[in-house]
Every structure is written in structure tokens, then in C-alpha cells.
């Protein structure tokens, strides 16, 4: 069984502020250890469920050379391999080879979620709202759509309660959801201690992969329209003059025959 772990940092137990996730900050080193240990928990669960190949992808933009490079290598579980410093949403190797399930670990809620800890969608200063056809999504939705394009089901979602709620909106009740904290505001939360949160993630991964056929493949309908509502006027310009992309006021539209083609237009492969 091949398993892909797609991970972010803001949804990890113990993390509530930007300084915990920004490379170079004194608090970052603690944050990246918390992050790595939640990956390890998912790996342990996957191994217990019979996974034979596990690849973890760091999807957290920590800034500078830490971007997509926040795992602590010497702490990583030996049963997994990991992808570091690769363009965000562009690692597809395992998906192309045939991946049995995806585990979404440490996810955060989309922009504008009142109880979403550190909520945002891609950029805290550019993307206000994002739709795939009629679905309002965040980064969880992007990752799920990438996997869905290759027919890979999402089996597990971990993060705060708001993220799990968001996951159910597009993935339904089929995946296993593990909430490791409950947001009280954007920068505060009632949290489950990391040692207990990790056990919950391990148990959740094992359960999710034991019933992987019940995972939800998130298939965005074809043709696809991706709509981005931009936060400020000065941020709209970056989307102009792209093939297949239309700018109308504060909204940007990318239309194509399927999700991947529309995403390629709105998120060129050279970008991070």
C-alpha cells in the first residue's frame, strides 16, 4: 500500500502564532519539532495498517531556505521518505505511480474562518476566497483536488476543529478526522497536549488506512472554473495577462477543461 502524507504546520498541536512557524524565529525550532512528531505519528499508524511505501511532503512555507523544508530530518521515522523544498502543490510522482491513500496532517482552515487557528489560503495578503466551481475551499481543498485529479482518496484529515469541519464540507464523513485543538480566535486555542494528539493521529491513520476504500476522492467537476477573490487592488496585477485567466474587479477566473488545467493557469509551476 502506497501512502502519501501531505502536511502543513499551522494545524499542529501546540502551534498558535506565526513566530512558531517562521524560519529563523526562536520559537520556530520548537514548532518544527512538534510538526515532525505529528508526521511520525501518522507514519506509525500507516505502518501498522500495512503501508509498504510512505512519502511525506512538507507543504509549509516557512520563508527562505526553510520553505517546504521544516521537518527535523534526524527525528523523522525511518519508515518514511520525505519531499523537501519542492514547489508547493507540484509533487505528483507518487500520485502518478498509483497512490492508495493520502493523509492530510496539520492542516489549517481557509481564510476568513473565525475559529480557524492561523487561518489563511495560500497567502495571508493576497487570497481572500477561493472556489473550485461552486465549492469554497482552502489549502485542504487544493491538496484534496490535486490527489483527486489522480484518483487518490483522502483518508485522514488532522488539524483544528474548524479544519475538520471544512473537510467534511467537501469530503463528507468518509475520511477519519482528528481535531487536535479548538480555535478560540485566530491566534488562540484550547489544545490537546502533543503526546495525546500524536496518539490520536496514529490511531486515526491506522483506522483510516484499514478502511481506505471508504476514503473520499475529491473530484472537481469538468469543465472547471477556479475563482480567486483577491484581498487588495494592488494584488490583482499578478494575475493579469495569463492565458486562460480573466480579471474582473477583485475576482480572478481561470477556466479550463479540468481542474489541473485550470490550476496550472492560476498557479504556474515555476511559482512557490
C-alpha positions as CSV (number, residue, x, y, z in Angstrom):
1,X,0.0,0.0,0.0
2,X,1.4,3.4,-1.1
3,X,0.6,6.3,1.2
4,X,1.2,10.0,0.6
5,X,1.3,12.3,3.6
6,X,0.7,16.0,2.8
7,X,1.4,18.2,5.8
8,X,1.3,21.8,7.0
9,X,2.4,23.4,10.2
10,X,-0.4,25.6,11.4
11,X,-2.7,22.7,12.3
12,X,-0.3,21.0,14.6
13,X,-1.0,20.7,18.4
14,X,0.9,23.4,20.3
15,X,1.1,25.9,17.5
16,X,-0.9,29.1,17.5
17,X,1.3,32.0,16.3
18,X,3.3,33.0,13.3
19,X,6.6,33.1,15.2
20,X,6.2,29.3,15.8
21,X,6.1,28.6,12.1
22,X,8.5,31.3,10.6
23,X,12.0,30.0,9.8
24,X,14.7,31.8,11.8
25,X,12.4,32.7,14.7
26,X,13.5,31.5,18.1
27,X,10.1,29.8,18.5
28,X,10.4,28.0,15.1
29,X,12.7,25.3,16.3
30,X,10.1,24.1,18.9
31,X,7.4,24.4,16.2
32,X,9.3,22.2,13.7
33,X,9.8,19.5,16.3
34,X,6.1,19.5,17.2
35,X,5.5,19.3,13.4
36,X,7.9,16.4,12.8
37,X,6.5,14.4,15.6
38,X,2.9,14.6,14.2
39,X,4.3,13.3,10.9
40,X,5.9,10.4,12.8
41,X,2.6,9.6,14.4
42,X,0.9,9.4,11.0
43,X,3.8,7.2,9.8
44,X,3.4,4.8,12.7
45,X,-0.3,4.5,12.0
46,X,0.4,3.9,8.3
47,X,3.0,1.2,9.1
48,X,0.6,-0.5,11.5
49,X,-2.1,-0.5,8.7
50,X,0.3,-2.3,6.3
51,X,1.7,0.6,4.3
52,X,4.7,-0.5,2.2
53,X,5.7,2.9,0.8
54,X,5.2,6.2,2.7
55,X,6.2,9.6,1.3
56,X,5.7,12.7,3.4
57,X,5.6,16.1,1.7
58,X,6.4,19.3,3.6
59,X,3.9,21.9,2.4
60,X,4.7,24.6,4.8
61,X,6.1,27.9,3.6
62,X,8.3,28.9,6.5
63,X,10.3,31.5,4.5
64,X,13.7,31.5,2.9
65,X,15.5,28.2,2.7
66,X,13.1,26.8,5.4
67,X,10.2,27.0,2.9
68,X,8.9,23.5,2.4
69,X,11.8,22.4,4.5
70,X,10.6,22.4,8.1
71,X,10.9,18.8,9.1
72,X,13.7,17.9,11.5
73,X,15.4,15.1,9.4
74,X,17.1,13.3,12.3
75,X,13.8,13.0,14.1
76,X,11.8,11.5,11.2
77,X,10.5,8.0,11.4
78,X,12.8,5.6,9.4
79,X,9.8,4.1,7.6
80,X,9.1,7.2,5.5
81,X,10.8,9.2,2.9
82,X,10.1,12.9,2.5
83,X,10.0,15.6,-0.1
84,X,11.6,18.9,0.9
85,X,11.8,22.3,-0.8
86,X,9.7,21.3,-3.8
87,X,7.3,23.7,-5.4
88,X,4.0,23.7,-3.5
89,X,1.2,21.5,-4.8
90,X,3.6,20.2,-7.5
91,X,4.8,16.9,-6.2
92,X,2.9,14.3,-8.2
93,X,5.4,11.4,-8.6
94,X,3.7,9.0,-6.1
95,X,0.3,10.0,-7.4
96,X,1.3,9.3,-10.9
97,X,2.7,5.9,-9.9
98,X,-0.6,4.9,-8.2
99,X,-1.1,6.0,-4.6
100,X,-3.6,4.2,-2.5
101,X,-4.4,7.0,0.0
102,X,-3.5,10.5,1.1
103,X,-3.2,11.6,4.8
104,X,-3.6,15.3,5.4
105,X,-1.7,16.2,8.6
106,X,-1.5,19.6,10.3
107,X,-4.0,21.3,8.0
108,X,-5.4,24.8,8.8
109,X,-8.7,26.4,7.9
110,X,-9.3,28.6,4.9
111,X,-9.1,32.4,5.1
112,X,-11.8,34.2,7.0
113,X,-12.7,31.3,9.3
114,X,-13.5,32.9,12.7
115,X,-12.4,29.9,14.8
116,X,-9.7,28.8,12.4
117,X,-6.3,28.9,14.1
118,X,-3.9,31.0,11.9
119,X,-6.5,30.6,9.1
120,X,-5.4,31.7,5.6
121,X,-5.5,30.5,2.0
122,X,-2.0,30.3,0.4
123,X,-1.1,33.9,1.2
124,X,-2.2,36.0,4.1
125,X,-2.1,39.1,2.0
126,X,-3.4,38.1,-1.5
127,X,-6.0,35.3,-1.5
128,X,-9.3,36.2,0.3
129,X,-11.5,33.4,-1.0
130,X,-11.1,30.5,-3.4
131,X,-13.7,28.5,-5.2
132,X,-13.4,25.3,-7.3
133,X,-16.6,25.6,-9.3
134,X,-19.2,26.2,-6.5
135,X,-17.0,24.8,-3.7
136,X,-15.5,27.4,-1.3
137,X,-12.1,25.8,-0.4
138,X,-8.8,26.5,1.3
139,X,-5.5,24.7,1.2
140,X,-7.0,21.4,2.3
141,X,-9.3,21.6,-0.7
142,X,-6.3,22.3,-3.0
143,X,-4.4,19.3,-1.7
144,X,-7.5,17.1,-2.0
145,X,-8.2,18.3,-5.5
146,X,-4.6,17.5,-6.5
147,X,-4.9,14.0,-5.1
148,X,-8.4,13.6,-6.6
149,X,-7.1,14.5,-10.1
150,X,-5.1,11.3,-9.9
151,X,-7.9,9.3,-8.3
152,X,-6.3,9.1,-4.9
153,X,-8.7,9.3,-1.9
154,X,-8.2,11.4,1.2
155,X,-8.3,9.0,4.1
156,X,-7.3,11.2,7.0
157,X,-7.5,14.9,7.9
158,X,-5.9,16.4,11.1
159,X,-5.8,20.0,12.3
160,X,-8.1,22.1,14.4
161,X,-11.9,21.7,14.7
162,X,-12.6,24.3,12.0
163,X,-10.4,22.4,9.5
164,X,-12.1,19.1,10.2
165,X,-15.5,20.9,9.7
166,X,-14.2,22.3,6.4
167,X,-13.0,18.9,5.3
168,X,-16.5,17.4,5.8
169,X,-18.0,20.1,3.5
170,X,-16.1,18.8,0.5
171,X,-15.1,15.2,1.6
172,X,-18.1,14.2,3.6
173,X,-17.8,11.8,6.5
174,X,-15.8,9.1,4.8
175,X,-12.3,10.2,5.9
176,X,-11.2,10.0,9.5
177,X,-11.0,13.4,11.1
178,X,-8.7,14.1,14.1
179,X,-9.0,17.5,15.8
180,X,-6.0,18.3,17.9
181,X,-7.2,21.8,19.0
182,X,-10.2,24.1,19.1
183,X,-9.7,27.6,17.9
184,X,-10.9,30.4,20.3
185,X,-9.7,33.1,17.9
186,X,-7.3,33.2,15.0
187,X,-4.3,33.2,17.4
188,X,-5.6,31.2,20.4
189,X,-6.8,27.7,21.0
190,X,-7.8,25.1,23.6
191,X,-5.3,22.4,22.7
192,X,-4.8,18.7,23.3
193,X,-1.3,18.0,24.7
194,X,1.1,16.9,21.9
195,X,1.7,13.5,23.4
196,X,-2.0,12.7,23.4
197,X,-2.6,14.4,20.0
198,X,0.1,12.2,18.4
199,X,-1.6,9.1,19.7
200,X,-4.9,10.3,18.3
201,X,-3.2,10.8,14.9
202,X,-1.5,7.4,15.0
203,X,-4.8,5.7,15.8
204,X,-6.6,7.8,13.2
205,X,-4.1,6.9,10.4
206,X,-4.3,3.2,11.2
207,X,-8.1,3.3,11.2
208,X,-8.2,5.4,8.0
209,X,-5.9,3.1,6.1
210,X,-7.7,-0.1,7.4
211,X,-10.8,1.2,5.6
212,X,-9.1,3.1,2.8
213,X,-11.7,2.2,0.2
214,X,-14.1,4.4,2.2
215,X,-11.8,7.4,1.7
216,X,-13.3,10.2,-0.5
217,X,-11.8,11.1,-3.9
218,X,-12.4,14.8,-4.3
219,X,-13.2,15.1,-8.0
220,X,-13.8,18.7,-9.1
221,X,-16.3,18.7,-11.9
222,X,-15.3,19.2,-15.5
223,X,-15.1,21.7,-17.0
224,X,-13.6,23.7,-14.1
225,X,-13.8,27.3,-13.1
226,X,-11.4,28.4,-10.4
227,X,-12.3,31.7,-8.8
228,X,-10.0,33.7,-6.6
229,X,-11.2,36.7,-4.7
230,X,-8.2,38.9,-4.2
231,X,-7.7,40.8,-0.9
232,X,-6.5,44.2,-2.2
233,X,-6.5,46.0,-5.5
234,X,-2.7,46.1,-5.8
235,X,-2.6,42.3,-5.7
236,X,-4.7,41.8,-8.7
237,X,-2.0,42.7,-11.2
238,X,0.0,39.5,-10.7
239,X,-2.9,37.5,-12.3
240,X,-3.2,39.7,-15.5
241,X,-2.1,38.5,-18.9
242,X,-2.1,34.8,-18.0
243,X,-3.5,32.5,-20.7
244,X,-7.0,31.3,-19.7
245,X,-7.2,33.8,-16.8
246,X,-9.7,36.6,-16.7
247,X,-9.6,39.5,-14.2
248,X,-12.9,41.2,-13.3
249,X,-12.6,43.7,-10.5
250,X,-11.4,41.9,-7.4
251,X,-12.0,38.5,-8.7
252,X,-9.9,36.3,-10.9
253,X,-11.2,33.4,-13.0
254,X,-9.4,30.5,-14.5
255,X,-11.4,28.3,-16.8
256,X,-10.3,25.0,-18.4
257,X,-11.4,21.5,-19.3
258,X,-10.4,20.1,-15.9
259,X,-9.1,21.1,-12.5
260,X,-5.4,20.5,-13.2
261,X,-5.5,22.6,-16.4
262,X,-7.3,25.4,-14.6
263,X,-4.9,25.2,-11.7
264,X,-1.9,25.3,-14.0
265,X,-3.2,28.7,-15.3
266,X,-3.7,30.2,-11.9
267,X,-0.7,28.7,-10.2
268,X,2.2,28.3,-12.7
269,X,4.7,25.6,-12.0
270,X,7.6,27.9,-11.6
271,X,6.0,29.6,-8.6
272,X,6.2,28.6,-4.9
